[in-house]
Amino acid sequence: MALPLIPPGWMAPMDSFERVYGELEETVRLLDAGGQTLDEAIALYEKGMSLAKRCQDLLDAAELRIITLQQAATGSAG
């Protein structure tokens, strides 16, 4: 019997990396397509920068979790 990839009872955060990254991709697609006014393009750019930062924050948090798990598994503290 294969073990589940996600432990039972674990809930993915509403702000998942996949959701935020998908929204970032859509924002980039809209910017690439063009046709916006300058103000609309700037608003999309600001949204994209915010989404990119959120993606990076989520990746940083995931990396910290992995490092913590590795340290716990090996018994090292640093």
C-alpha positions as CSV (number, residue, x, y, z in Angstrom):
1,M,0.0,0.0,0.0
2,A,1.4,3.4,-1.0
3,L,1.7,6.1,1.6
4,P,-0.2,9.2,1.0
5,L,1.9,12.2,-0.2
6,I,-0.1,14.5,2.1
7,P,-0.7,13.5,5.7
8,P,-4.3,13.0,6.7
9,G,-5.9,16.1,8.2
10,W,-3.3,18.4,6.6
11,M,-4.9,21.3,4.8
12,A,-3.2,23.2,2.0
13,P,-3.2,27.0,2.7
14,M,-5.7,29.0,0.7
15,D,-2.8,31.1,-0.7
16,S,-1.0,28.1,-2.2
17,F,2.1,28.6,-4.4
18,E,0.3,27.0,-7.3
19,R,-2.6,29.4,-7.1
20,V,-0.5,32.5,-6.7
21,Y,1.9,31.4,-9.5
22,G,-1.1,30.7,-11.8
23,E,-2.4,34.2,-11.1
24,L,1.1,35.6,-11.9
25,E,1.2,33.7,-15.2
26,E,-2.2,35.1,-16.1
27,T,-1.1,38.7,-15.2
28,V,2.1,38.3,-17.4
29,R,0.0,36.9,-20.2
30,L,-2.3,39.9,-20.1
31,L,0.6,42.3,-20.1
32,D,2.2,40.5,-23.0
33,A,-1.0,40.7,-25.0
34,G,-1.1,44.4,-24.7
35,G,-4.0,46.6,-25.4
36,Q,-4.2,48.2,-22.0
37,T,-4.1,51.9,-21.2
38,L,-0.9,53.0,-19.5
39,D,-2.7,53.1,-16.1
40,E,-4.1,49.6,-16.6
41,A,-0.6,48.3,-17.6
42,I,0.9,49.9,-14.6
43,A,-1.7,48.3,-12.3
44,L,-1.1,44.9,-13.9
45,Y,2.7,45.4,-13.4
46,E,2.1,46.3,-9.8
47,K,-0.1,43.2,-9.3
48,G,2.5,41.0,-11.0
49,M,5.3,42.4,-8.7
50,S,3.2,41.7,-5.7
51,L,2.4,38.2,-6.8
52,A,6.1,37.5,-7.6
53,K,7.0,38.6,-4.1
54,R,4.3,36.3,-2.6
55,C,5.6,33.4,-4.7
56,Q,9.1,34.1,-3.4
57,D,7.9,34.3,0.2
58,L,6.1,30.9,-0.2
59,L,9.2,29.3,-1.7
60,D,11.4,30.7,1.1
61,A,9.0,29.3,3.7
62,A,9.0,25.9,2.0
63,E,12.8,25.9,1.9
64,L,12.9,26.7,5.6
65,R,10.6,23.8,6.3
66,I,12.8,21.4,4.3
67,I,15.9,22.6,6.1
68,T,14.2,22.2,9.4
69,L,13.1,18.7,8.5
70,Q,16.6,17.7,7.3
71,Q,18.2,19.0,10.5
72,A,15.6,17.1,12.6
73,A,16.3,13.9,10.7
74,T,20.1,14.2,11.1
75,G,20.0,15.7,14.6
76,S,22.1,18.7,13.6
77,A,21.2,22.2,14.7
78,G,23.0,24.3,12.1
